[in-house]
Amino acid sequence: MSFVHLYGHSTYSLLESIGSLDSLLKRVKELWMKHVGIVDYSGMYWVVNFYKKAKDYEINPLIGVELTFVIQWWIQTIRGLGHTLCFLAKNFDWYKALLALVTRAYEHDADYPWIDASDLALVQENVYVFVWWTRSWVADQLSKRVDPTKIKDWLSLIHQTVWMDSLLFAIGAQDYATLPELEEVNNFLLDLSAAWKNTSFAATDFYYPTADHKYAAEVALAIKDGKKMYESDRRVIAGEHHIMSEQEVRAIMEKNWLAENVIDWLIEETWVIAESIKISIPLWQSLFPNYETSEEISQLYWDHKDTLVE
């Protein structure tokens, strides 16, 4: 078995997901999977808890974050409408680079953190960057019939900033009959992957442990949005977003008429990516950022450091 869920969400995404870390890891263990990735929204305060629990389950924790990515500097004024990118740290040093990126997002806006292309210089080759099918600017623009050349120009901003091997395309393993717009997005990303020689991989984007939890996940969304379950405009989860087995993923992609060799390749790439990630976090230590200060402030410290703590 080689399929790996490279990214998904836990309860730390605050009602967008209902999977506790223990329930998610238990499900991964039941499926005999050796790796799993979490990319909760706009924060990494859950990382140590996830890391410790994953080690207890003998699972390799893949640590990341999902951040709002804006195209123009002014779009942050339209709060809540930004699209996102996902990131996975490749090792501990690069995990710290990802923390710096999250900090930058909150420096832009503490209430609605966001990043833009210029901020990606903080990570460059240090993390994997996923261009994906859910909540992505790519999907949005394709649905609006924007010229694909313009979409490629936008993606080139990321492509030019991060290392080529670090930019990955997530190919959605969801039924095209349920999500018909996904077929166009997947084909666009596969074509671009071939042209740019970037890696693509199969992805599901989980929000709850098993299929039986789907209704509960919709209840959580209704609570967050202040909706009643009988209201027609409440959010409904399209597709299947539980932790699927490799057999389930293959069955969906076969139903979508992907060639067997393409399915094998997309699934195998999840394993290759996961195996390249080795994070060892030194626990019981405080990691304070090394902020640069002016000479005047530094001198104040040296003048008074002996009297700061008595």
C-alpha positions in Angstrom: 0.0 0.0 0.0 1.5 3.3 -1.1 -1.2 6.0 -0.9 -0.6 8.8 1.6 -3.0 11.5 2.7 -0.5 14.4 2.4 -2.9 17.0 3.8 -6.1 17.2 5.7 -7.7 19.1 8.6 -8.4 18.5 12.2 -10.6 20.1 14.9 -7.9 22.8 15.1 -9.5 24.2 12.0 -12.4 25.3 14.3 -15.6 23.8 13.0 -14.4 23.5 9.4 -13.3 20.0 10.4 -14.5 17.6 13.2 -11.6 15.1 13.3 -9.8 15.1 16.6 -6.1 14.2 16.3 -6.7 10.9 18.0 -9.6 9.9 15.8 -7.7 10.8 12.6 -4.5 9.0 13.7 -6.5 6.0 14.7 -8.2 5.8 11.3 -4.8 6.2 9.6 -3.4 3.4 11.7 -6.4 1.1 10.9 -5.6 1.6 7.2 -1.9 0.6 7.8 -0.7 3.9 6.5 2.7 5.1 7.7 2.3 8.9 7.1 -0.4 11.5 7.4 -0.3 15.3 6.8 -2.2 18.0 8.7 -2.5 21.6 7.3 -4.9 23.4 9.6 -6.0 26.9 8.8 -3.8 30.0 9.5 -2.0 28.6 12.6 0.4 26.0 13.9 -0.3 26.0 17.6 -1.5 22.3 17.3 1.9 21.0 15.9 3.5 19.7 19.1 0.3 17.9 20.1 0.1 16.3 16.6 3.7 15.4 16.6 3.7 13.7 19.9 0.5 11.8 19.2 1.6 10.7 15.8 4.8 9.3 17.3 2.7 7.4 19.8 0.8 5.8 16.9 4.1 5.1 15.1 3.0 7.4 12.2 5.3 9.9 10.5 3.7 13.4 11.1 3.7 15.6 8.0 3.4 19.2 9.3 2.0 22.1 7.4 -0.5 24.9 7.2 -3.1 26.3 4.9 -2.9 30.1 4.4 -4.9 32.6 2.4 -2.9 33.7 -0.6 -3.8 37.0 -2.2 -3.0 38.1 -5.8 -3.0 41.8 -5.4 -2.0 43.8 -2.4 -5.5 45.3 -2.0 -7.5 42.1 -1.9 -7.0 41.7 1.8 -9.6 44.5 2.2 -12.2 42.0 0.9 -12.0 39.9 4.0 -12.8 36.3 3.8 -12.7 36.1 0.0 -9.0 35.1 -0.4 -8.0 31.7 -1.9 -5.5 29.5 -0.3 -2.2 27.6 -0.7 -1.1 24.6 1.4 2.5 24.1 2.7 4.3 21.1 4.2 7.7 21.5 6.0 10.4 19.1 4.8 12.4 19.0 8.1 12.7 20.7 11.4 14.8 23.7 10.2 12.3 24.2 7.4 9.4 23.8 9.9 10.8 26.9 11.6 10.8 28.7 8.2 7.1 27.8 7.9 6.5 29.4 11.4 8.1 32.6 10.0 5.7 32.5 7.1 2.7 32.2 9.4 4.1 35.1 11.5 4.3 37.2 8.3 0.7 36.4 7.6 -0.4 37.8 10.9 1.8 40.8 10.5 -0.2 41.6 7.4 -3.6 41.3 9.3 -4.0 39.8 12.7 -7.7 39.1 12.2 -7.5 37.8 8.6 -3.9 36.6 8.1 -2.7 36.4 4.5 0.4 36.1 2.4 1.3 37.1 -1.2 4.0 36.0 -3.7 6.7 38.2 -2.1 6.3 36.4 1.2 7.2 33.0 -0.4 10.8 34.1 -0.3 10.8 33.2 3.4 10.4 29.5 2.4 11.7 29.0 -1.1 13.1 25.5 -1.3 12.3 24.9 2.4 8.7 23.6 2.1 6.4 21.9 -0.3 3.8 24.3 -1.8 0.6 22.7 -3.0 -1.5 24.2 -5.8 -4.8 22.4 -5.4 -8.4 22.1 -6.5 -10.4 23.2 -3.4 -10.5 26.8 -2.4 -7.9 27.6 -5.1 -7.7 30.6 -7.2 -7.0 28.3 -10.2 -10.4 26.6 -9.8 -12.2 29.9 -9.3 -10.7 31.4 -12.4 -11.3 28.4 -14.6 -15.0 28.4 -13.4 -15.2 32.0 -14.6 -13.8 31.1 -18.0 -10.7 33.2 -17.6 -8.0 32.7 -20.2 -5.8 29.8 -19.1 -2.7 31.7 -20.1 -3.5 34.4 -17.5 -3.9 31.6 -14.9 -0.5 30.2 -15.8 1.0 33.7 -15.5 -0.3 33.9 -11.9 1.1 30.4 -11.1 4.4 31.5 -12.5 4.7 34.0 -9.6 4.9 31.0 -7.3 7.0 29.0 -9.7 9.6 31.7 -9.9 9.8 32.2 -6.1 9.9 28.6 -4.7 12.2 25.9 -6.1 10.8 24.0 -9.0 10.9 20.7 -7.1 8.9 22.3 -4.2 5.9 23.3 -6.2 3.4 20.4 -6.4 0.0 20.0 -8.0 -2.8 18.2 -6.1 -5.1 16.2 -8.3 -8.4 15.7 -6.7 -9.6 12.2 -6.1 -13.3 13.0 -6.1 -16.1 11.7 -8.3 -16.6 14.0 -11.4 -20.3 13.1 -11.3 -20.5 14.9 -7.9 -18.0 17.6 -8.6 -18.1 18.1 -12.4 -15.9 21.3 -12.3 -13.1 19.2 -10.9 -12.4 17.5 -14.2 -11.3 20.8 -15.8 -9.1 21.7 -12.9 -7.4 18.3 -12.8 -6.8 18.3 -16.5 -5.4 21.9 -16.3 -3.0 21.0 -13.5 -1.9 17.7 -15.1 -1.1 19.5 -18.4 0.8 22.2 -16.5 2.7 19.6 -14.5 3.8 17.9 -17.7 4.9 21.3 -19.3 6.7 22.5 -16.2 8.0 19.1 -15.1 6.5 19.5 -11.6 5.2 16.7 -9.5 1.5 15.9 -9.3 -0.1 13.6 -6.7 -3.5 12.2 -5.7 -5.4 14.1 -3.0 -8.7 13.9 -1.1 -8.5 16.7 1.5 -10.0 15.1 4.6 -12.1 16.8 7.3 -13.4 13.9 9.3 -12.2 10.4 10.0 -14.8 8.1 8.3 -17.7 8.5 5.9 -20.1 8.0 8.8 -19.0 11.4 10.2 -20.0 13.4 7.1 -23.4 14.6 8.6 -21.7 15.6 11.8 -19.2 17.7 9.8 -22.1 19.5 8.1 -23.7 20.2 11.5 -20.4 21.8 12.6 -20.4 24.0 9.5 -24.0 25.0 10.1 -23.0 26.0 13.7 -20.1 28.0 12.5 -22.2 29.8 9.9 -25.1 30.4 12.2 -27.4 28.3 10.0 -30.1 25.7 10.8 -29.8 22.3 9.2 -33.1 22.7 7.4 -32.0 26.0 5.7 -31.4 25.6 2.0 -28.5 27.9 1.9 -26.4 26.1 4.5 -23.1 24.6 3.5 -23.3 21.1 2.2 -20.1 19.0 1.8 -19.7 18.0 -1.8 -17.8 14.8 -2.4 -16.2 12.5 0.1 -13.7 14.0 2.6 -13.0 11.3 5.0 -9.7 9.4 5.4 -10.1 7.1 2.4 -8.3 3.8 1.8 -6.1 3.5 -1.2 -8.8 1.2 -2.7 -11.4 3.9 -2.3 -9.1 6.5 -4.0 -8.3 4.1 -6.9 -12.0 3.3 -7.4 -12.9 7.0 -7.6 -10.1 7.8 -10.1 -11.0 4.7 -12.2 -14.6 5.9 -12.3 -13.3 9.3 -13.6 -11.7 7.4 -16.5 -8.1 8.1 -15.6 -5.6 5.7 -17.1 -4.3 3.0 -14.8 -0.7 4.1 -15.3 -1.7 7.7 -14.4 -3.5 6.5 -11.2 -0.5 4.4 -10.2 1.8 7.4 -10.8 -0.3 9.9 -8.8 -0.6 7.5 -5.9 3.0 6.5 -5.9 4.0 10.2 -5.8 2.2 10.6 -2.4 4.5 8.0 -0.9 7.6 9.5 -2.5 6.8 13.0 -1.1 6.0 11.6 2.3 9.2 9.6 2.5 11.2 12.7 1.7 9.8 14.5 4.9 11.7 13.8 8.1 10.8 16.2 11.0 12.3 15.7 14.4 11.1 18.4 16.9 13.2 18.8 20.0 10.5 18.8 22.7 10.6 20.7 26.0 12.4 23.6 24.5 11.2 27.1 23.7 11.8 28.4 20.2 12.1 32.2 20.3 12.4 34.0 17.0 15.6 35.9 16.5 14.3 39.4 15.7 16.7 42.0 14.4 16.7 45.2 16.6 18.2 48.6 16.2 21.6 49.4 17.7 19.9 51.7 20.1 17.6 49.0 21.5 20.4 46.5 21.6 22.5 48.9 23.7 19.7 49.4 26.1 19.6 45.7 26.7 23.3 45.4 27.3 23.2 48.4 29.7 20.4 47.0 31.8 20.5 43.2 31.3 21.9 42.5 34.8 19.1 44.4 36.5 16.2 43.0 34.4 15.8 39.9 36.6 16.7 40.0 40.3 
